[in-house]
């Protein structure tokens, strides 16, 4: 697969420790990228983005972002 031009192989998991070590050993994936949970400001931006253009009642997005610590956009 590495010799195939234009082919990109990606994988994602919420629990890396639960993945079979054969999948994560050296040479399988060239880049390993960890993305942590969003902070409060980022959660507020995600909420604003998701709600833009949708019919919804106005509410304090910042307060909701503060109350959702540990939540992800997924």
Helices and strands as residue ranges (DSSP letters): G 16-18, H 21-24, H 40-51, H 61-66
